[in-house]
């Protein structure tokens, strides 16, 4: 996959074309104007770098193709000294790690390495079907009911859930199983969808917000990361009589969620995204000096692309410039991002905060 493709739509469609977003239904966050010119400049500064890296990678992979089956990987691709971080099992999905049931605990105050669990940490069982102290049948029932609930709310022809159904939903998402099922089903059932009707967007904001509140209270970050990805992908589009197109993204109605203020959440989100991208980009190396140099360069490109994506999201969700820069500084240091890329990242962030 070309590294330039890592940026395609990373900030939602609002980053791919210059459009003006307006408040969706029940949007307390106000209007969102998609700064298309800023985003275009943001991407343009990185294109040459990624093309160069991709060309080098293609050449190396051609030389290594005959050795792939004999090489045993001991660490993830581009670990960059990151071996103390435990891998999160990938179950498919996009760069946010949405495909799993994992729950991430917090970083330390000074950016210590995180601890991640495949299941809710204090509720681990031999079977992945038995988290939250639920029997396997109960867990299966949760997932089935949540799947049906998601199917109902994304169908614009259906009425809004009544009070009894909403209360049942609230009971489900009090558990990790329910939160994880909602995030996974939303991704699964809308994987071929970006544009949704206004009434569907309103429901997604409402019920996605309820799930995020529970995630925040439980430090259950993996479902929240998946919902973040969905929020920057799903939008309502309207065309005015004069032909002007406006797009309102799901995230615009979720700006006031407390979880966005949590450094622990953003630490977990970046970690999961990097792990997912590394698994997608995984390649074998023979340990030669040339291979190690290329691996370092690829790691630099991967970290830069992910931090750029999260910088855009932090900005779009209304967090302060100071909070964004401080977070990126810590993450860039942890990822051993090159000084050149750190300067470019900071310059881009300052530019779109100033416009």
PyMOL commands that set and color helices and strands:
alter all, ss='L'
color gray80, all
select helices_A, chain A and resi 3-7+13-15+36-70+121-123+128-133+136-153+163-172+176-189+198-218+221-231+250-254+258-261+263-280+289-316+321-334+339-354
alter helices_A, ss='H'
color red, helices_A
select strands_A, chain A and resi 103-104+116-117+235-239+245-249
alter strands_A, ss='S'
color yellow, strands_A
deselect
rebuild
show_as cartoon
